[in-house]
Amino acid sequence: MKTGGQLIVEALEANGTDRIFCVPGESYLAVLDALHDSSIRTIVCRQEGGAAMMADCQGRLTGKPGICFVTRGPGATNASAGVHIAMQDSVPMILFIGQVASHAKEREAFQEVDYKRFFGDIAKWVVEIDDAARIPEFVTRAFAVATSGRPGPVVISLPEDMLTDEVEAPEALPHTPVETRPGEAELHALEMLLSNAKRPFVILGGTRWNEEAVAHMRQIAETWSLPVGCSFRRQMLFDHLHANYAGDVGIGINPKLAERIKQADVVLLIGGRLGEMPSSDYTLLKSPYPDQALVHVHADAGELGRVYRPTIAINASPAAFVEAFARRKPTAKPAWVAETEKAHAAYLEWSTPPQTGPGAVQMGPIMDYLGKVLPEDAILTNGAGNYATWVHRFYRSRRFGTQAAPTSGSMGYGTPAAVAAKSLFPDRTVVAFAGDGCFLMNGQEFATAVQYDLPIVVIVVNNGIYGTIRMHQEREYPSRVVATTLKNPDFAALARAYGGHGETVEKTADFAPAFERARASGKPAIVEIKLDPEAITPTRTLTQIRNKA
């Protein structure tokens, strides 16, 4: 006889869980008690949104579901931000929520929420376990659902009395991974299409990649001389300094790259959905019928033909597809070799940062410096905001597993993601980027980094405004500024107050020594960059945008 709480922990152990992220609550004390005797590492966080984003980051970097526990009501609703990110970003995670006791349900009891209704549109599957004996079944199924097809978040509601019930239950077994592989007919059709192409282009995106798959993709690109772009915030899928890399297909795309994709005769989309951001509001490829021949490879059949009608639809995971297609070779030298070389040259030009701009701090030289000193396996995280443009456009990613950033554009992600990344990979350098507005959404998770001795470096780009919204505001309603100005704390002092290391950068030359002191401190650190608000993008100032110059 075991309690529901014990069965939950045993099912997690059976499925390979090595850590959970949580904010404790009385609604699942039985689970916390069972964790006391478990080998699973419990990382207590400061806000449920941050905890869920940490779980998302683990799923993003490992391909295995990140696990998050929160309490009912406000705990669950706070965590919904992380669930939404995981859903839009196709990341496997499982959120466990303590629920009111069974006798109190449907009475609007203290902190009661109907989680099937609340999470129904932003989770892949939502279930409430009423019978503790079925815990092994439901938890194993949750791992299968979260990782199969298009990965995503699963939400499991746990009534408080169910967790203390003592029952007999079968021993939990691990889920069976589900792989979807390409058929011979589809591979042959793609080979024939490429053989007759003149201007092909490849876009990599989505999840369910691994290091081996990235190596296979590199082999395919070299064998077929294909130009390759990475979808929005999926830059770690291809080496940026490889001769076949053409740039990122996302917000603020290189105009030359956008034109190249529009003029392509074949577009091979592997793993991604080509949503609103990477498709430039569905203009790179016309929706629903592209001008280009579209070959769409996706692990979930439901995504094939959902927005764009593909010429060839291949229901396969990215890893299985590239493994299979890597065995195929062209019968003659591809006709587009010179175009691939031009595409890479255009990327190198586009990704060279400007060295000047308004104010005393120039982000261009800072990005140059980070590109030189950070190791190739450094993990960079960020949330959302104009500051992220400097990272995505100018930092040249070299290896898989080095990027954690929300394609859903959620603010507040960078700091909790950095905490999770450093917890997972303690020997690797982890750097979080955040705007001032972005940092203060989940910046309290810096305390979690201090508590667990996780020496991350958070670069806070402080311009005293909600920069992206101010940019749009000045463009649409010039000089009518409302609700976009911020009064911020001293971020370096804040870091020290938490028990970390703090630095302030007020001119470009200050950054390198400040960053090195932060790394050498051995503590979680914040490096605050005081950026002139005029430096709103790498190429335009707020005044230029206001004046439509």
Buried (B, 14 or more C-beta within 10 A) or exposed (E): EBBBBBBBBBBBBBBEBBBBBBBBBEBBBBBBBBBEEBEBEBBBBBBBBBBBBBBBBBBBBBBBBBBBBBBBBEBBBBBBBBBBBBBBBBBBBBBBBBBBBEEBBEEEBEBBBBBBEBBEEBBBBBBBBBEBBBBBBBBBBBBBBBBBBBBBBBBBBBBBBBBBBEBEBEEBEEBEEEEBBBEEEBBEBBBEBBEEBEBBBBBBBBBBBBEEBBEBBBBBBEBBBBBBBBBBBBBBBBBBEBBBBBBBBBBBBBEBBBEBBBEBBBBBBBBBBBBEBBBBEBEBBEBEEBEBBBBBBBBBEEBBEBBBBBBBBBBBBBBBBBBBBBEBEEEEEBBBEEBBBBBBEBBEEBBBBBEEBBBEBBBBBBBBBBBEEBEEBBBBBBBBBBBBBBBBBBBBBBBBBBBBBBBBBBBBBBBBBBBBBBBBBEEBBBBBBBBBBBBBBBBBBBBBBBBBEBBBBBBBBBBBBBBBBBBEBBEEEEEEBEEBEBEBBEBBEBBBEBEBBBBBBBEBEBBBEBBEBBBEBEBBBBBBBBBBBBBBBBEBBBEBBBEEE
